Amino acid sequence: MNATLAGWLQIIALVGALALTFRPLGDYMAHVLTSPRHWRAERLVYRVGGVHADAEQTWPGYLRGVLAFSVVSVLFLYGFLRLQSHLLLSLGMKPVSPALAFNTAASFVTNTNWQAYSGEAAMGHLVQMAGLAVQNFVSAAVGIAVVAALIRGFARKKTGQVGNFWQDLTRIVLRILLPISLVMAVVLVAAGTVENFHGFQSITTIAGQHQSVPGGPVASQEVIKELGTNGGGFYNANSAHPFENPNPFTNWLEIYLLLVIGFSLPRTFGKMVGDKRQGYAIVAVMALIWAASVGIVTANELHSVSSSAGHAAGGMMEGKEQRFGIWASALFAVSTTLTSCGAVNSFHDSYTPGGGGLTIFNMMLGEIAPGGTGSGLYGILILAIVAVFVAGLMVGRTPEYLGKKLRGREMKYASLYILTTPAIVLTGTGIAMALPGERAAMLNRGPHGFSEVLYAFTSAANNNGSAFAGLSANTVWYNTALGLAMILGRFLPMVFVLALAGSLAQQQPVPITAGTLPTHRPQFVGLLSAVILIVVGLTYLPALALGPLAEGLH
């Protein structure tokens, strides 16, 4: 089978699998978030935590729960990393330095999973399992919980209550993430992914040399790394490592896992607001952006004109695994940068200017196609509000979305949400480029070196976690600056999302009239797509012009 046919078949199989999952998983998540019944295990968690699970919260109360849980998580994980050498299964690993421990704790708690360290050479098994993997579950659950609160804001009327954070967090982990992860971990182990408690094992290579090979509980962490759009790898090579991603089947499965919740949540949205057509419109926009990005990145990597050698070889294979080739590498790169995953099976620093530049642009769009677990959906819903507002301005009518009027207060929250991440990205990049010591961390000079720094802050502020590998980011300055970017990029937008949810929940829905903009038709899909590209994408055009665009023109 030739590479082109294999590439098309894996894309078709992926789209088919996501389409088959869309309805049952979306409906199940809606049931989990609306069911009045508690499982026995959940009651136990509530009792231990002193939580009144049936007590509804206003948006400030919900936000306090999110922030309190996240602060405690950062402190716990920071202490875990600093005390690593005193823990069981440490494998003789040293304590993590203060700056790197802060960066890593901020990274995993914010669902970013940026790694300024080599996993197998820095972290013991207990830290990987009880520290990092636990945050993979709960940080993903926090994102879904926040979007659940926003959906309730659309669905409810004349109330200030948007749900109970502790109930949402517990249910999402126990009913959604854990069951899927358990089943899929078994599938990965059966397909060849490593799962053991071995330390470093000495083996003899085919060349007769001796090499130390690290084992570990990899498959169990690999599943939630993708399913929760986390991205932090057990090994430094991430999903390019054969112990994490042994063959083309596991590669396809990992791409499916990192997309499945994000693409199913619009169905949950439609179900909870009582209009499934709204979910179809949102998922259509997500699918259009994803498909366009897959096509552009794949074409750039297959038909590079920036390297005659690469063109003669049939594509740019630098930085890509021979096991997967260009098609599977491009598919993974697009899917991981359009979600907040950050896992990689190839290295984006080696991509062509067009392909690498689009991976940056995917994150700059806010990672909304389908985006991170929860964060992708609330990001695109904010942009849908902006699209409705723009349409209302054009016809001189007060805009309404799902029966809720979009007044000045709602638009302020939406505008602040949209402006927050670009401000963090561009400020951080500008400061780094103004400091000679931080510029020295770039492997390359000129536009490509600038792209390395721009990619780092874009990845951190959007809670992605992937990187242009050329940047030496394990310094005190970068660990601190990127850690702050992750925290601000995660929690400031959540403030505006929850405030918007509370404002919408207090409204009395207005009746649909002949002047109401239909938000379930193809015209709205086109309008929303245009707003995403214009309002969000063009914000970064000057920065892109200095990096990947300048490199491509050169």
C-alpha positions, 0 to 999 in steps of 0.5 A, a space after each residue: 500500500 502506498 503512503 498516499 492511500 494509507 494516509 487517506 485511509 487513516 483520516 477516513 477511519 479517524 473521521 468515521 470513528 469520531 462520527 460514531 462516537 459523537 452521539 453516544 459519548 455526547 449524550 452520556 456526558 450530558 447525562 453525567 452532568 445533569 443526573 440527580 443521582 449520586 454513585 456510592 463512591 461519589 458520596 464517599 468522596 463528598 463525605 471525606 471532603 466535607 462537600 454538600 454535593 446538592 448545594 448549588 453555587 453562584 458563579 463566584 462560589 464556583 470560581 472559588 472552588 476552581 481556584 482553591 482546588 488548583 492552588 492546592 494542587 500546585 502546592 501539593 505537586 510542587 512539594 512532591 517534586 521537591 521531595 522526590 528523592 525521599 519517596 518510594 520508586 524514586 529510581 534514585 532521581 534527584 529533587 527537582 530544582 525550585 524553578 523547574 518544580 514551579 514550572 512543572 507544577 503550574 504546567 500539569 495543574 493548568 492542563 498544559 503539560 509543558 516539559 522543560 525536563 527529560 521525563 525518564 531522566 528526571 522523574 521517578 515512578 511515584 511522581 509520574 503516577 501519583 503526581 503527574 498522572 493524577 493532575 492529568 485526570 483532574 485538570 481535564 475534569 476542571 475544564 469540562 466542569 467550567 464549560 458545564 457551568 457555562 452551558 447551564 448559564 444558557 439553559 437556566 433562567 432567572 437564577 444565579 446558580 450554575 451548578 456545584 464544582 465539587 460534584 462536577 469534578 467528582 463525576 467527570 473523573 469517576 464516570 467519564 475519564 477513569 472508565 475510558 482510560 481503564 479500557 483504553 490502557 488495556 488496549 494500548 498494553 495489548 498493542 505493545 505499549 509498556 506497562 511495568 514497574 521496572 527501573 533501568 534495564 541493561 540490554 544488548 543492542 543488535 550492534 553488540 553494545 550495552 544500553 540502559 532502557 527505562 521501563 515504567 507505568 507508561 500505558 496507563 499514563 499515555 491514555 489520560 495524556 491524550 484523552 484529557 488533552 494533557 500531552 506530557 510524555 513519560 519519555 522525553 521523545 513523547 509519542 515519538 518514543 516506541 515505548 509510548 507509541 509502538 506502531 501505526 495502530 497506537 498512533 491512530 488510537 492516540 489521535 482518536 483519544 485526543 480528539 474524541 471528547 472535544 468533538 463530542 462535547 458540542 453534542 453535550 451542549 446541544 442536549 443540555 440547552 434543549 436544541 441539538 441543532 446548536 451542537 451540530 453547528 458548533 461541531 461543523 465549525 470545529 470540523 471545517 477548521 480541523 480539516 483545512 489545517 490537516 490539508 494545509 500542513 500535509 501539503 506543506 510537508 509533502 511538497 516542500 519547496 524550501 529544501 531541494 533534498 526534501 522535495 527529491 525525497 518525496 517530502 520533509 522527513 526531518 524530525 519525523 518517525 519512519 514508522 509513521 511517515 509524513 501523513 500520520 505525523 501531520 495528522 498528529 501535529 494538527 490534532 495536537 495543536 488544535 487541542 490543548 494536548 501538546 503530545 507530539 509524534 514528530 518535532 514541529 521545529 523541523 517542519 517547513 515554514 508553512 507547516 510549522 507556522 500553521 501549528 503555531 496559528 492553530 494554537 493562536 486560534 484558541 485551540 477550538 477545533 475541537 480544543 482542550 477538554 472543556 476549554 475548546 468548547 467554552 472558547 468557541 462559544 465565546 466566539 459564537 457570542 461575538 459572531 452573534 453580536 457582529 450580526 446584530 450590529 449589521 442589522 441594528 438589532 439587540 443580539 440574542 443567542 439561545 434566547 439570551 440577550 447579549 448586552 454590554 455586560 456579556 460582551 465585556 466578558 467575551 471581549 476580555 476573554 478574547 484579549 487575555 491570551 494574546 496579551 500574555 503571548 505577545 508580552 511574554 514573547 516581546 520581553 524574551 526577545 528584548 533580553 539578550 540572555 533569553 535570546 541566547 536560548 534560541 538554537 537558531 537565529 533569524 525568523 526561525 529563532 523568533 518562531 521558537 520563542 513565539 511558539 513557547 509563549 503561544 503554547 504556554 498561554 494557550 495551555 498546549 505544552 508542545 514546543 519548537 524543540 530548538 529553544 533551551 527553556 530549562 532556565 530560571 527565567 523561562 521556567 518562571 515566565 512560562 509558568 506564569 503564562 500558563 497560570 494566567 492563560 488558564 485561570 483568567 479566561 475561566 474568570 470571564 467564562 464563569 462570570 458570563 455563565 452567571 450573567 446569562 443564568 440570571 436572564 429571562 429568555 426572550 421569545 424567538 421572533 422573525 428577527 432572531 438570528 438562526 444559529 443552527 444554519 450553514 450561514 451561521 457556520 460560515 459567519 462563525 468561521 469568519 469571525 474566528 479567523 478575523 477577530 482571533 487570527 489577525 491579532 497575531 498577524 504581525 508576530 507571524 510576519 516576523 516568524 514563520 511568514 518571513 522564514 517562508 518568504 526567505 
